[in-house]
Amino acid sequence: MHIDILTVLPELLESPLQHSIMKRAQEKGLLIVKVHPLRKWAVNEYGQIDDYQYGGGAGMVMMCEPLIKAIEELSVDRKYDEIIYLTPDGTTLDQKISNQLSLKKNLLLICGHYKGIDERIREHFVTKEISIGDYVLSGGELPAAVLVDAIGRLLPGVLNDETSALTDSFQDNLLAPPVYTRPVDFRGWKVPDVLMSGDHKKIEDWRHEQSLLRTKERRPGLSTE
Ligand code: ADE
């Protein structure tokens, strides 16, 4: 999968995508992420990419020209399956959306700033609008990193058996069961006996039961959400 990201703050995206599983995905060539500094397409020598909003009011708006020029230039090299704008008023990201996006080949992500991007870009170029939750961040960079991570770990070959995404929370609309590691007894707090029984069927049943219980207690509406 190839993901291009347009941003005014490329530095913000560097570190989150260069460690752990995202690093491995890129090293294996399963995921290519290219971060493009939007100021490359600025309207003048001062690097301007935003301007005051029509109608007045506080806050700048990201202009049509730099973003549209960037989208058009990048579109010469590849046909995007989706052009995604990260915005608090988008559809809230969930595992289903992540699964669907992980099947695509080319994605272009647009990180907004200030008051957002000129509506005409949303109308004429953006194909999907995604929020990572009902709170407002300073820009779309951290949401873009979240989205790339959520999608990237689902790409075939990125995770091994041990870290398989199939046992993640949400994959069956169920939360994952509790997990334990050594020691068996820590300050008198014991690991459930069943996990030490060596009986795989029993362990599997226990985990499923715990998943159901956890989901019922913590996210009762999950299957219908
Ligand atoms: N930009 C600012 N806040 C955001 C959010 N919650 N989700 C996606 N993009 C955003």
Residues whose N, C-alpha, C, O or C-beta is under 5 A from the ligand:
A	BS01	ADE	L86 T87 P88 I130 S131 I132 G133 Y135 V136 L137 S138 G139 G140 P143
